[in-house]
Amino acid sequence: MIGFQKLGTQLDYNQEDGFFHLTADELKGTYMLLDEPSVTGTANIVMAATMAKGTTTIYNAACEPYLQQLCKMLNRMGAKISGIGSNLLVIEGVDYLGGTTHAMLPDMIEVGSFIGLAAMTKGEITIKNAGINDLGIIPEKFRQLGIAMDFKGDDIHIPSQDNYTIQKYLDGGVLTVYDNPWPGFTPDLLSIVLVTAIQATGVF
């Protein structure tokens, strides 16, 4: 909410309907330092800032592939967004956005879930058009659990395994998986990793 107020909106809480209402004659560019790199927060601010007057700078912005794709799509529509893929986005407001075509990215949470499903059921699957280049460290974390996988173009093949063994660090330390903002491991897959690990051999 504070971010949108900085763009020039008036924030009011309506006790009758229980909602916050934002109103503005026009949006004005500003500098913002986000408290956390929220994907939804960054996306909403980016969309609002594309047609605000002046320049908006967002520091500590989320940089997940989904956010990158949104910025690239907006640029094809006529927006002026720079710094895509970093945590510092600069948006120069424009007067008009046109149309474009866009293909959605594969859902990284679904891809990770299917990898875990194959391991837990000792099954063999191929995940077609997985968007490997946008999965970050997700495949590597599952490999550290001992899950074999092969990349074939943009497909991921997980062969059937009777068992899988959790890797150790070079110094013999126990493998630790924790979540972090992108490009770290997404918290949405921690539950999948935990359930997958209970059927593995080794310490996690």
For each residue, the residues with C-beta under 8 A, 3 or more apart:
1: 4 5 11 20 22
2: 5 6
3: 6 7 32 34 41 45
4: 1 7 9 11 22 44 45 48
5: 1 2 8 9 10 11
6: 2 3 30 31 32
7: 3 4 24 27 28 29 30 45 48 49 52 56
8: 5 24 25 26 27 28 30 52
9: 4 5 22 23 24 27
10: 5 22 23 24
11: 1 4 5 20 21 22
12: 20 21 23
13: 19 20 21
14: 17 18 19 20 21
15: 18
16:
17: 14
18: 14 15
19: 13 14
20: 1 11 12 13 14
21: 11 12 13 14
22: 1 4 9 10 11
23: 9 10 12
24: 7 8 9 10 27
25: 8
26: 8 52 53
27: 7 8 9 24 48 49 51 52 53 93
28: 7 8 52 53 54
29: 7 49 52 53 54 55 56 57 91 92 93
30: 6 7 8 54 56 57
31: 6 56 57 59
32: 3 6 45 56 57 58 59
33: 59 60
34: 3 37 38 41 42 58 59 60 61
35: 60
36: 41 60 181
37: 34 42 60 61 62 63 87 181 182
38: 34 41 42 62
39: 42 43 62 64 66 67
40: 43 44
41: 3 34 36 38 44 45 62
42: 34 37 38 39 45 46 58 61 62 67 89
43: 39 40 46 47 62 66 67 70
44: 4 40 41 47 48
45: 3 4 7 32 41 42 48 49 56 58
46: 42 43 49 50 58 61 67 70 71 74 81 89 91
47: 43 44 50 70 74
48: 4 7 27 44 45 51 52
49: 7 27 29 45 46 52 56 58 91 93
50: 46 47 74 79 80 81 91 93 94 97
51: 27 48 93 94 95 97
52: 7 8 26 27 28 29 48 49 56 91 93
53: 26 27 28 29 93
54: 28 29 30 92 93
55: 29 90 91 92 93
56: 7 29 30 31 32 45 49 52 90 91 93
57: 29 30 31 32 88 89 90 91
58: 32 34 42 45 46 49 61 88 89 90 91
59: 31 32 33 34 87 88
60: 33 34 35 36 37 87
61: 34 37 42 46 58 67 83 86 87 88 89
62: 37 38 39 41 42 43 67 87 181 182
63: 37 67 68 85 86 87 182 183
64: 39 67 68 182
65: 68 69 105 108 131 134 136 182
66: 39 43 69 70 105
67: 39 42 43 46 61 62 63 64 70 71
68: 63 64 65 71 72 84 85
69: 65 66 72 73 102 104 105
70: 43 46 47 66 67 73 74
71: 46 67 68 74 75 79 81 84 89
72: 68 69 75 76 84
73: 69 70 76 77 100 102
74: 46 47 50 70 71 77 79 81 97
75: 71 72 78 79 80 81 84
76: 72 73 100 102
77: 73 74 97 98 99 100
78: 75 94 96 97 98
79: 50 71 74 75 91 94 97
80: 50 75 91 92 93 94
81: 46 50 71 74 75 84 89 90 91 92
82: 89 90
83: 61 86 88 89 90
84: 68 71 72 75 81 89
85: 63 68
86: 61 63 83 89
87: 37 59 60 61 62 63
88: 57 58 59 61 83
89: 42 46 57 58 61 71 81 82 83 84 86
90: 55 56 57 58 81 82 83
91: 29 46 49 50 52 55 56 57 58 79 80 81
92: 29 54 55 80 81
93: 27 29 49 50 51 52 53 54 55 56 80
94: 50 51 78 79 80 97
95: 51
96: 78
97: 50 51 74 77 78 79 94
98: 77 78
99: 77
100: 73 76 77
101:
102: 69 73 76
103:
104: 69
105: 65 66 69 108 131 134
106: 110 111 129 130 131 134
107: 110 111
108: 65 105 111 112 131 134 135 136 138 186 189
109: 112 113 186 188 189
110: 106 107 113 114
111: 106 107 108 114 115 127 130 131 135 138 156
112: 108 109 115 116 135 138 142 186 189 192
113: 109 110 116 117 189 192
114: 110 111 117 118 125 127 158
115: 111 112 118 119 127 138 139 142 147 149 156 158
116: 112 113 119 120 142 189 192 193 195 196
117: 113 114 120 121 123 125
118: 114 115 121 123 124 125 147 158
119: 115 116 122 142 145 147 158 161 164 196 199 200
120: 116 117 195 196 199
121: 117 118
122: 119 160 161 162
123: 117 118 158 160
124: 118 157 158 159 160
125: 114 117 118 157 158
126: 152 155 156 157 158
127: 111 114 115 130 155 156 157 158
128: 154 155
129: 106 154 155
130: 106 111 127 135 154 155 156
131: 65 105 106 108 111 134 135 154
132: 135 139 151 154 156
133: 154
134: 65 105 106 108 131
135: 108 111 112 130 131 132 138 139
136: 65 108 182 183 184 185
137: 140 141 183 184 185
138: 108 111 112 115 135 141 142 185 186 189
139: 115 132 135 142 143 149 156
140: 137 143 144
141: 137 138 144 145 177 185 189 193
142: 112 115 116 119 138 139 145 147 149 193 196
143: 139 140 146 147 148 149 167
144: 140 141 166 167 175 177
145: 119 141 142 164 166 167 175 193 196 197 200 204
146: 143 161 163 164 165 166 167 200 201 202
147: 115 118 119 142 143 158 161 164 196
148: 143 158 159 161 164
149: 115 139 142 143 156 157 158 159
150: 156 157 159
151: 132 155 156 157
152: 126 155 156 157
153:
154: 128 129 130 131 132 133
155: 126 127 128 129 130 151 152
156: 111 115 126 127 130 132 139 149 150 151 152
157: 124 125 126 127 149 150 151 152
158: 114 115 118 119 123 124 125 126 127 147 148 149
159: 124 148 149 150
160: 122 123 124
161: 119 122 146 147 148 164
162: 122
163: 146 200 201
164: 119 145 146 147 148 161 199 200 201
165: 146 200 201 202
166: 144 145 146 175 197 200 201 202 203 204
167: 143 144 145 146 175 202
168: 172 173 174 175 202 203
169: 172 173 174 175
170:
171:
172: 168 169
173: 168 169 176
174: 168 169 203 204
175: 144 145 166 167 168 169 202 203 204
176: 173
177: 141 144 185 190 193 204
178: 185
179: 184 185 186 187 190
180: 184 185
181: 36 37 62 184
182: 37 62 63 64 65 136 186
183: 63 136 137
184: 136 137 179 180 181
185: 136 137 138 141 177 178 179 180 189 190
186: 108 109 112 138 179 182 189
187: 179 190
188: 109 191
189: 108 109 112 113 116 138 141 185 186 192 193
190: 177 179 185 187 193 194
191: 188 194 195
192: 112 113 116 189 195 196
193: 116 141 142 145 177 189 190 196 197
194: 190 191 197 198
195: 116 120 191 192 198
196: 116 119 120 142 145 147 192 193 199 200
197: 145 166 193 194 200 204
198: 194 195
199: 119 120 164 196
200: 119 145 146 163 164 165 166 196 197 204
201: 146 163 164 165 166
202: 146 165 166 167 168 175
203: 166 168 174 175
204: 145 166 174 175 177 197 200
